[in-house]
Amino acid sequence: MDPRGKAPVAIELNPTLAELLARLCVELDTDDYLGVLSRALGLLDMAQKSRRSGGGRLCFVNERGEAAEVVF
């Protein structure tokens, strides 16, 4: 593992995570599983940054204007 993010790393997925990743790839109509992982980790990073910066919240708003907070 390269904690500096300068080299590729291998990760091992348990069956549940592998199924979730595969399902997301199907729903997004992509075979770019690394892109899906990058987006997911980016959302987690945004949520964490919001929390750290004074208790902010990350929310999604659907087309009806209903908001859902991202909670980890």
Distance bins in CASP14 RR format, pairs under 12 A and 6 or more apart:
PFRMAT RR
TARGET T0000
AUTHOR 0000-0000-0000
RMODE 2
METHOD distances of the structure
MODEL  1
1 7 0 0 0 0 1 0 0 0 0 0 0
1 8 0 0 0 0 0 1 0 0 0 0 0
1 9 1 0 1 0 0 0 0 0 0 0 0
1 10 0 0 0 0 1 0 0 0 0 0 0
1 11 0 0 0 0 1 0 0 0 0 0 0
1 12 0 0 0 0 0 1 0 0 0 0 0
2 8 1 0 0 1 0 0 0 0 0 0 0
2 9 1 0 1 0 0 0 0 0 0 0 0
2 10 0 0 0 0 0 1 0 0 0 0 0
2 11 0 0 0 0 0 1 0 0 0 0 0
3 9 0 0 0 0 1 0 0 0 0 0 0
8 34 0 0 0 0 1 0 0 0 0 0 0
9 34 0 0 0 0 0 1 0 0 0 0 0
9 37 0 0 0 0 0 1 0 0 0 0 0
11 17 0 0 0 0 1 0 0 0 0 0 0
11 18 0 0 0 0 0 1 0 0 0 0 0
11 21 0 0 0 0 0 1 0 0 0 0 0
11 33 0 0 0 0 0 1 0 0 0 0 0
11 34 0 0 0 0 0 1 0 0 0 0 0
11 37 0 0 0 0 1 0 0 0 0 0 0
11 41 0 0 0 0 0 1 0 0 0 0 0
12 18 0 0 0 0 1 0 0 0 0 0 0
13 19 0 0 0 0 1 0 0 0 0 0 0
13 20 0 0 0 0 1 0 0 0 0 0 0
13 21 1 0 0 1 0 0 0 0 0 0 0
13 22 0 0 0 0 1 0 0 0 0 0 0
13 33 0 0 0 0 1 0 0 0 0 0 0
13 37 0 0 0 0 1 0 0 0 0 0 0
14 20 0 0 0 0 1 0 0 0 0 0 0
14 21 0 0 0 0 0 1 0 0 0 0 0
15 21 0 0 0 0 0 1 0 0 0 0 0
15 22 0 0 0 0 0 1 0 0 0 0 0
16 22 0 0 0 0 0 1 0 0 0 0 0
16 23 0 0 0 0 0 1 0 0 0 0 0
17 23 0 0 0 0 0 1 0 0 0 0 0
17 24 0 0 0 0 0 1 0 0 0 0 0
17 33 0 0 0 0 0 1 0 0 0 0 0
17 36 0 0 0 0 0 1 0 0 0 0 0
17 37 0 0 0 0 1 0 0 0 0 0 0
17 40 0 0 0 0 0 1 0 0 0 0 0
18 24 0 0 0 0 0 1 0 0 0 0 0
18 25 0 0 0 0 0 1 0 0 0 0 0
18 33 0 0 0 0 1 0 0 0 0 0 0
18 37 0 0 0 0 0 1 0 0 0 0 0
19 25 0 0 0 0 0 1 0 0 0 0 0
19 26 0 0 0 0 0 1 0 0 0 0 0
20 26 0 0 0 0 0 1 0 0 0 0 0
20 27 0 0 0 0 0 1 0 0 0 0 0
20 33 0 0 0 0 0 1 0 0 0 0 0
20 36 0 0 0 0 1 0 0 0 0 0 0
20 37 0 0 0 0 0 1 0 0 0 0 0
20 40 0 0 0 0 1 0 0 0 0 0 0
21 27 0 0 0 0 0 1 0 0 0 0 0
21 28 0 0 0 0 0 1 0 0 0 0 0
21 30 0 0 0 0 0 1 0 0 0 0 0
21 31 0 0 0 0 0 1 0 0 0 0 0
21 32 0 0 0 0 0 1 0 0 0 0 0
21 33 1 0 1 0 0 0 0 0 0 0 0
21 34 0 0 0 0 0 1 0 0 0 0 0
21 35 0 0 0 0 0 1 0 0 0 0 0
21 36 1 0 0 1 0 0 0 0 0 0 0
21 37 1 0 0 1 0 0 0 0 0 0 0
21 38 0 0 0 0 0 1 0 0 0 0 0
21 39 0 0 0 0 0 1 0 0 0 0 0
21 40 0 0 0 0 1 0 0 0 0 0 0
21 41 0 0 0 0 0 1 0 0 0 0 0
22 28 0 0 0 0 0 1 0 0 0 0 0
22 30 0 0 0 0 0 1 0 0 0 0 0
22 31 0 0 0 0 0 1 0 0 0 0 0
22 33 1 0 0 1 0 0 0 0 0 0 0
22 36 0 0 0 0 1 0 0 0 0 0 0
22 37 0 0 0 0 0 1 0 0 0 0 0
23 33 0 0 0 0 0 1 0 0 0 0 0
23 36 0 0 0 0 1 0 0 0 0 0 0
24 30 0 0 0 0 1 0 0 0 0 0 0
24 31 0 0 0 0 0 1 0 0 0 0 0
24 32 0 0 0 0 0 1 0 0 0 0 0
24 33 0 0 0 0 1 0 0 0 0 0 0
24 35 0 0 0 0 1 0 0 0 0 0 0
24 36 1 0 1 0 0 0 0 0 0 0 0
24 37 0 0 0 0 1 0 0 0 0 0 0
24 38 0 0 0 0 0 1 0 0 0 0 0
24 39 0 0 0 0 1 0 0 0 0 0 0
24 40 1 0 0 1 0 0 0 0 0 0 0
24 43 0 0 0 0 0 1 0 0 0 0 0
25 31 1 0 0 1 0 0 0 0 0 0 0
25 32 1 0 0 1 0 0 0 0 0 0 0
25 33 1 0 1 0 0 0 0 0 0 0 0
25 34 0 0 0 0 0 1 0 0 0 0 0
25 35 0 0 0 0 1 0 0 0 0 0 0
25 36 1 0 1 0 0 0 0 0 0 0 0
25 37 0 0 0 0 1 0 0 0 0 0 0
25 39 0 0 0 0 0 1 0 0 0 0 0
25 40 0 0 0 0 0 1 0 0 0 0 0
26 33 0 0 0 0 0 1 0 0 0 0 0
26 36 0 0 0 0 0 1 0 0 0 0 0
27 36 0 0 0 0 1 0 0 0 0 0 0
28 35 0 0 0 0 1 0 0 0 0 0 0
28 36 1 0 0 1 0 0 0 0 0 0 0
28 37 0 0 0 0 0 1 0 0 0 0 0
28 39 0 0 0 0 1 0 0 0 0 0 0
28 40 0 0 0 0 0 1 0 0 0 0 0
29 36 0 0 0 0 0 1 0 0 0 0 0
30 36 1 0 0 1 0 0 0 0 0 0 0
30 37 0 0 0 0 0 1 0 0 0 0 0
30 38 0 0 0 0 0 1 0 0 0 0 0
30 39 0 0 0 0 0 1 0 0 0 0 0
32 38 0 0 0 0 1 0 0 0 0 0 0
32 39 0 0 0 0 1 0 0 0 0 0 0
33 39 0 0 0 0 0 1 0 0 0 0 0
33 40 0 0 0 0 0 1 0 0 0 0 0
34 40 0 0 0 0 0 1 0 0 0 0 0
34 41 0 0 0 0 0 1 0 0 0 0 0
35 41 0 0 0 0 1 0 0 0 0 0 0
35 42 0 0 0 0 0 1 0 0 0 0 0
36 42 0 0 0 0 0 1 0 0 0 0 0
36 43 0 0 0 0 0 1 0 0 0 0 0
37 43 0 0 0 0 0 1 0 0 0 0 0
37 44 0 0 0 0 0 1 0 0 0 0 0
38 44 0 0 0 0 0 1 0 0 0 0 0
38 45 0 0 0 0 0 1 0 0 0 0 0
39 45 0 0 0 0 0 1 0 0 0 0 0
39 46 0 0 0 0 0 1 0 0 0 0 0
40 46 0 0 0 0 0 1 0 0 0 0 0
40 47 0 0 0 0 0 1 0 0 0 0 0
40 70 0 0 0 0 0 1 0 0 0 0 0
40 72 0 0 0 0 0 1 0 0 0 0 0
41 47 0 0 0 0 0 1 0 0 0 0 0
41 48 0 0 0 0 0 1 0 0 0 0 0
41 72 0 0 0 0 0 1 0 0 0 0 0
42 48 0 0 0 0 1 0 0 0 0 0 0
42 49 0 0 0 0 1 0 0 0 0 0 0
42 50 0 0 0 0 0 1 0 0 0 0 0
42 58 0 0 0 0 0 1 0 0 0 0 0
42 70 0 0 0 0 0 1 0 0 0 0 0
43 49 0 0 0 0 0 1 0 0 0 0 0
43 50 0 0 0 0 0 1 0 0 0 0 0
43 58 1 0 0 1 0 0 0 0 0 0 0
43 59 0 0 0 0 0 1 0 0 0 0 0
43 60 0 0 0 0 1 0 0 0 0 0 0
43 70 1 0 0 1 0 0 0 0 0 0 0
43 71 0 0 0 0 0 1 0 0 0 0 0
43 72 0 0 0 0 1 0 0 0 0 0 0
44 50 0 0 0 0 0 1 0 0 0 0 0
44 51 0 0 0 0 0 1 0 0 0 0 0
44 58 0 0 0 0 1 0 0 0 0 0 0
44 70 0 0 0 0 1 0 0 0 0 0 0
44 71 0 0 0 0 0 1 0 0 0 0 0
44 72 1 0 0 1 0 0 0 0 0 0 0
45 51 0 0 0 0 0 1 0 0 0 0 0
45 52 0 0 0 0 0 1 0 0 0 0 0
45 58 0 0 0 0 0 1 0 0 0 0 0
45 70 0 0 0 0 0 1 0 0 0 0 0
45 72 0 0 0 0 0 1 0 0 0 0 0
46 52 0 0 0 0 0 1 0 0 0 0 0
46 53 0 0 0 0 0 1 0 0 0 0 0
46 56 0 0 0 0 0 1 0 0 0 0 0
46 57 0 0 0 0 0 1 0 0 0 0 0
46 58 1 0 1 0 0 0 0 0 0 0 0
46 59 0 0 0 0 0 1 0 0 0 0 0
46 60 0 0 0 0 0 1 0 0 0 0 0
46 70 0 0 0 0 1 0 0 0 0 0 0
46 72 0 0 0 0 0 1 0 0 0 0 0
47 53 0 0 0 0 0 1 0 0 0 0 0
47 55 0 0 0 0 0 1 0 0 0 0 0
47 56 0 0 0 0 1 0 0 0 0 0 0
47 57 0 0 0 0 1 0 0 0 0 0 0
47 58 1 0 1 0 0 0 0 0 0 0 0
47 59 0 0 0 0 1 0 0 0 0 0 0
47 60 0 0 0 0 0 1 0 0 0 0 0
47 69 0 0 0 0 1 0 0 0 0 0 0
47 70 1 0 1 0 0 0 0 0 0 0 0
47 71 1 0 0 1 0 0 0 0 0 0 0
47 72 1 0 1 0 0 0 0 0 0 0 0
48 55 0 0 0 0 0 1 0 0 0 0 0
48 56 0 0 0 0 0 1 0 0 0 0 0
48 57 0 0 0 0 0 1 0 0 0 0 0
48 58 0 0 0 0 1 0 0 0 0 0 0
48 70 0 0 0 0 1 0 0 0 0 0 0
48 71 0 0 0 0 0 1 0 0 0 0 0
48 72 1 0 0 1 0 0 0 0 0 0 0
49 55 0 0 0 0 0 1 0 0 0 0 0
49 56 0 0 0 0 1 0 0 0 0 0 0
49 57 0 0 0 0 0 1 0 0 0 0 0
49 58 0 0 0 0 1 0 0 0 0 0 0
49 70 0 0 0 0 0 1 0 0 0 0 0
50 56 1 0 1 0 0 0 0 0 0 0 0
50 57 1 0 1 0 0 0 0 0 0 0 0
50 58 1 0 1 0 0 0 0 0 0 0 0
50 59 0 0 0 0 1 0 0 0 0 0 0
50 69 0 0 0 0 1 0 0 0 0 0 0
50 70 0 0 0 0 1 0 0 0 0 0 0
50 71 0 0 0 0 0 1 0 0 0 0 0
50 72 0 0 0 0 0 1 0 0 0 0 0
51 57 1 0 0 1 0 0 0 0 0 0 0
51 58 0 0 0 0 1 0 0 0 0 0 0
51 69 0 0 0 0 0 1 0 0 0 0 0
51 70 0 0 0 0 1 0 0 0 0 0 0
51 71 0 0 0 0 1 0 0 0 0 0 0
51 72 0 0 0 0 1 0 0 0 0 0 0
52 58 0 0 0 0 0 1 0 0 0 0 0
55 69 0 0 0 0 0 1 0 0 0 0 0
56 69 0 0 0 0 1 0 0 0 0 0 0
56 70 0 0 0 0 0 1 0 0 0 0 0
56 71 0 0 0 0 0 1 0 0 0 0 0
57 67 0 0 0 0 1 0 0 0 0 0 0
57 68 0 0 0 0 0 1 0 0 0 0 0
57 69 1 0 1 0 0 0 0 0 0 0 0
57 70 1 0 0 1 0 0 0 0 0 0 0
57 71 0 0 0 0 1 0 0 0 0 0 0
57 72 0 0 0 0 0 1 0 0 0 0 0
58 67 0 0 0 0 0 1 0 0 0 0 0
58 68 0 0 0 0 1 0 0 0 0 0 0
58 69 1 0 0 1 0 0 0 0 0 0 0
58 70 1 0 1 0 0 0 0 0 0 0 0
58 71 0 0 0 0 1 0 0 0 0 0 0
58 72 0 0 0 0 1 0 0 0 0 0 0
59 65 0 0 0 0 0 1 0 0 0 0 0
59 66 0 0 0 0 1 0 0 0 0 0 0
59 67 1 0 1 0 0 0 0 0 0 0 0
59 68 1 0 0 1 0 0 0 0 0 0 0
59 69 1 0 1 0 0 0 0 0 0 0 0
59 70 1 0 0 1 0 0 0 0 0 0 0
59 71 0 0 0 0 0 1 0 0 0 0 0
60 66 0 0 0 0 1 0 0 0 0 0 0
60 67 1 0 0 1 0 0 0 0 0 0 0
60 68 1 0 1 0 0 0 0 0 0 0 0
60 69 0 0 0 0 1 0 0 0 0 0 0
60 70 1 0 0 1 0 0 0 0 0 0 0
60 71 0 0 0 0 0 1 0 0 0 0 0
61 67 1 0 1 0 0 0 0 0 0 0 0
61 68 1 0 0 1 0 0 0 0 0 0 0
61 69 0 0 0 0 0 1 0 0 0 0 0
61 70 0 0 0 0 0 1 0 0 0 0 0
62 68 1 0 0 1 0 0 0 0 0 0 0
END
